[in-house]
Every structure is written in structure tokens, then in C-alpha cells.
Amino acid sequence: MLLDTPSLYFRAFYGVPESMTAPDGMPVNAVRGLIDMIATLVRTHSPDELVACMDADWRPAFRVAAIPTYKAHRVAQGDEEEVPDTLAPQVPVIEAVLDAVGVARIGVEGFEADDVIGTCTARATGPVDIVTGDRDLFQLVDDARPVRVLYTVRGIRNLQILDEAAVAAKYGIPGRGYADFATLRGDPSDGLPGVPGVGDKTAAALITRFGSLEALLAALDTGQTDGFPAGSRNRLTTARDYLRVAPAVVRVAHDAPLPDIPLALPTAPRDPDALVALSDKYGLDSPLGRLLGALAKPADS
């Protein structure tokens, strides 16, 4: 099980009231929410291995070099990500808690959490479940392996399980065609412009007709005229420079240099003393009790 940790702690931050505070008054809503999310996932899915994937670089240079607008609207001061003032101090606490519990935590310099997830998925020898609220990771769904996305849009207790059939039904595209579909339609939340005038329906029609962005571009370059929805051929031709570089931005990496660390789900804390100190300092007795109880027991089903 691979956790898109930033996606989850942002969700926890906005889903748990800031009235949840440490004894010194510091908000710990994201910390508590994430701990409870992990406890629920462990209890209901009982993964053999669990990795908390982190953003070591939320806006990697290789993506910005290809498309300068990539996440540019999220930049605060310098090149730092704009993060709510009461969330930023909670991230180091989350990292310390994960380390003390013994949950594998991986971030790789120059790469996003998505890239860590993509690389872990590529290296996995068994089934993979990816827990995220980010549609970008739909591109990793693969029935043959199998790789599924447990999508948090309806909450951690009501996960939407996405396989290839679910992706196809949701977007009207081949089940493994999400990255090509996203490249064409763009994603304003990531500063990805897409092809002007090509929305969801046209993008889906193009990927369904040609099978892949590579095949679509080959047809475009050879002068083929059939198979293009009205007006789309000219739009694609105009956007050819964008389409040449966009896949490097949209596709998650499969070759991030991961550290060689144990990934097995812990059954007891790695550092009990550190965990007690963190629990006392930040008032985490209840959520940590639930997490440790889940780690010590088999799944509900």
C-alpha cells in the first residue's frame, strides 16, 4: 500500500477542526487526521507493506523546465509551496510520528510523492494499492499486475476503488490512457494548460480513436485527416510544441533513486520512547492508540 501522504494530510487538515490542538495550543488536526486515516487503512486492508510517500520537491526542476507554468500559481515566497500557516508546522510532526511508529517514509530529492509512488509501483512484485485524492495517479492503474487506486474523494471510510474498468467508465477512455487524456485536456490545478479548445469529451474521443498520444501525434505528423473531431486537428497542430514536452510533466517517474529501506508493516513501534514523547507533547494518545491497535491486529475482513 502506497500512501500519497501530502494528499492525505491536506485532506486531514481541511477535514478535522483546528480546535484539535496540542497542550501548548498548536493545531494538530492534520497530524491526528492522518494517524486515524492510516489506522483505518491498516485495519480494513491489512497491507503486508506500507510506504508513506513524500514530496521532497513539490515542483521538480525537470517539470518546470518543460512547462514553466507547472504549479506556478501555488508558489508563495521564493520557490516555496504556499501551505496554510497552521499546516506547515505539522508536517515535521507527521514525519517524526511515522518514523517513531516505524512506517516506511520515502521522499527523494528532485522528485514528488507521485514519482516515489510510480517507482515503488514499478518495482513491486505483487498487487499494489495507491491511496490518494490526486487523479494524476489514475495513470498507474493496471489490471494485469494488479495496481488499483483507492480514491479518497468520498472519504477514507468510503474509498472509491478504481481499476481499469472504473477509469474507462469514468472518463470514456482506455483504462490505462489517463496520462494521455490528462495531457490533452490539461489540469488548471497543476498549471498544465492542455490543448486550447480540447476538453474532456474531445480528449476522450481522440485517445479512444487513436489508442495513445504517441499514435495520435504520428497520425498528425503524417498528415492523416480522418479520426479527428471537428476542428481538433488544427488545434493539435498549433499545440504541437506543448504536446512534445507535456508527457514528461504529466507522466510520473518510474526511476526515482529510492533508498533501500524495509517496507514491511510494523506490528509495534520502532522507537517507543520517541513515540511516547511525541504523544505527550502533541496530545496524540487517542489516535496513536487506535493506530497501534490496528497494527497489532489482523484486518476486520
N, C-alpha and C positions, 0 to 999 in steps of 0.2 A: 504494500500500500504506500503510495507516494502522496504526500501532502503538499499542496500549493500553499505553503504556510502564510505568505503575505496576504493572499486572497482570504484565507480563513481568519487571520487576526484582524483584518479590516472589517470583515463581516461581524466578528465578535464585538469589535469596538462600537459599531453602529447598532448592534442588536442588544447589547447589555447596557443598562443605565450607568452613567458616570457616577451615580451615587454609590456604586460599588468601589470602596476606597480601602487603602491600606491604613493601619493605625495612625500613620502620620498625615493622613488626608490625601495622599497621592491616588488618583484614579487607577484602578487595576481591572477595569471592566474587560479590556481586551485579553489580559492575562487569564482571568478567571474563565472567560468565554471560550478561549482556545483550549484550556485544560479540559473543560467539560466536553467540548467537541471531540477531542482525542479519546476521552473516556468512552463516549458514546460509540465512536467508530470501532474501538477495540472490543467493546462489549458485544456489538452487533455483527462484526465481521471477522474478528479474531485472526488478523493477518499474521503470517509467520515472520515477516519482515516489515518494518515501518521506517520511512525516511521523511523527516521534516526538511523539505527543500526550501532554500532561502535565496533571496536576492542579494548577491554580493555586489552586483552592479545592476541597478534598475533600468539603466539606459545605456547599454553597451556601445562602445565606440564603433564597432563594425556595423551596427544597425543605423546609428546616426550618420555615419559616412555614406551609407547607401541612400537614406532618406532623412534629411536634416530635420524634418518636422516630427520625427518619431518621438512621441511623448513630450514634445517641446512645451505644450500647454500645461504640463504638470510641474515644470521647473519652478522652484522657489528662488532662493538666492544662490548665486554661483551656478553649479550644476546639480544642486541637491534637489531631491524629490520633495514636493510640497506635501507634508504629512501633518495632520492635526496636532496642535501643540501638546495635547494631553495623551496622544498615542505614542509619539516619538520616545518618551522616556520608558514606555512599557516594553518596547522591543528588546532591549538588553535583558530585562527581567524574564521575558519569554525564553530567550536563548539560554539564560542561566538555569531556568527550571527544566528545560528539555535536557540539558547536559547533566544535571543532577539526577534526573529520573533515569537517564540512560537511553533516551530516544535518539537514534542517529540523526544528526543535523548536518546538512551539507549545503554550503554555498561556495561558489567557485569564482575567483576574481575575473572580471570581464564578462560574466555571464549572469543571466537572470534565473530565477527559480524555474521558469519554464524550460530552460536549457538543461538544468540539472535533472528535471523530470524526464525530458526527452532522452538524455544519455542513460539514466537509470533504466528507462524502459527498453532502450536498445540493448542493454547488457543483460536484462533479466532473462532467466531460463525457464520461468514459469508464468502463470497468469499474473496480470498487473491491474490493480485498481488505482485510478488517479482521482483524488478528491480536490475539487476546485470549483470556483464560481466564475472561471475565465473560459469563455468559448474558444479561445485560441487553442486550447489543448484538445479540442474535439478532433484535431488533425491526427492525433495519436491512436485513435480508436482503430482496433484491428481484430476482427473476429478470429482470424487464423491462430493468433498467439495464445490466449486472447488478451486484449487490452481494452478495458472499459473506463469510462469517465463516470464518476459519481458526482453529479452536478448539484451544487448546493442552493440553486435558485429558490427552492421551496423550503429550505432549512435543512439542518444536519440530521434531523429525525425523519425527514421525508425526502430523501435523496432521489433525484431523477437519474436512473441508470441508463447510460447511453452506450449502445453498441452500434454497429454499422447500420442496422435496420432503423434504429431510432434517429440517427443522424440523417439518413436518407428521407425518412418520413418528415422530419422537422424542416429540412431545407430543400427537398426535392433534388438532391444531388447524389452521385455515387457515395456510398458510405464512407469511403476514405478520401473524399475530394474536398474536405473542408478548407484546407490551406489555400487551394487554388480558387475556391469560391470567395474566401475572405480577401484574397489579393485583388480580385476584380471589383468587388463591391466596396472595399475599404472599410476602415473602422475609425470613426472620429475619436473614440475614447483613447486610441493609441496614436492619434495624429497620422494615420495611414490614409492617404487621400483616395485611393481607389481610382477607377476609371470614371471620369465625369460622364454622367448620363447612364451609367450601368448600375442598376440597383439589384436588389435581391433576385427578382424574377428573371431578369436578363442574365445575370451571372449564373444562376442555376441552369437556365436553358443552355448557355454556352458550355458549361462543364459537362452537363448531361450529353450534349451533342458530340463534343469532341473527346470527352473522357478525361482530359487533363489540360492544364495550362500549356504545357510543352507542346501537345498536339495542336492546340488552338493556335499557338504562335507559329507553328510550322505551316499550318494552313494559311495563315495571314501572310507569311513571308513568300509563299509560293503563288500568291495571287488568287487563291480559291475564293469564290464568292458565295457558294451555297452553304447553308447551315448557320448563317449569321442572322440573328433577329434584326428587324428593320433599323437601320441607322447605326447598328453596333459596330459594323466593320470599320467605318470611318473613325468612330470614337476610339476603337482599339488601336488603329494605325497611328492616330495622334498621340496616344498614350504609350507608344512602344518603348520609349526610354524608361518610363516608370515601370513597365512590365518586365524590363530586363533586370532591374535591380530589386524589385519588391520581394521576389521569393526568398532572397537572403534575409530579409527582415521578418517576413511572416513565418517562415518555417523555423521551428525550434531546432536547436543544435542537437546532434546525436554523438558529439565527440568532445564534450567538455572534459577537462582533465580531473576526474573525480578522485578524491583521496581514498585510500584503501582502509576503510573502517568497518567494524562489524555492523550489520544492518538488522540483526535479529531483534525481535520484540522483547524488551526486558520483562522479567517477571517480578523483579524487585529493584529498588533504587540503586543506581550505580554509586552515588555518593549520599548516603543517608544524612550525614551531618550537615552537608551543604543544603540539602532539601529542607531539613528542619529549620535552619537559619533563614532560608528564603520564605518558608511558610510563616514563621513568626514575624518577620519584618514586613511582609506584604499582606498578611491576613488571609492565607490561602489554605487553611486547614480543610475546609469542606470540599472544594474542588479537587485538591490533591488526594484526599481520602477516597473520593469517587474514582479518580484515575488509578490509584494504587490498587483499589479493589478490583477494578476491571482487568488490570494487568495480571492479577493473581488468580483469576477465574477464567474458565472457558467461555466461549460465546453463548449467548442465550439460545441459539438455534444451530 
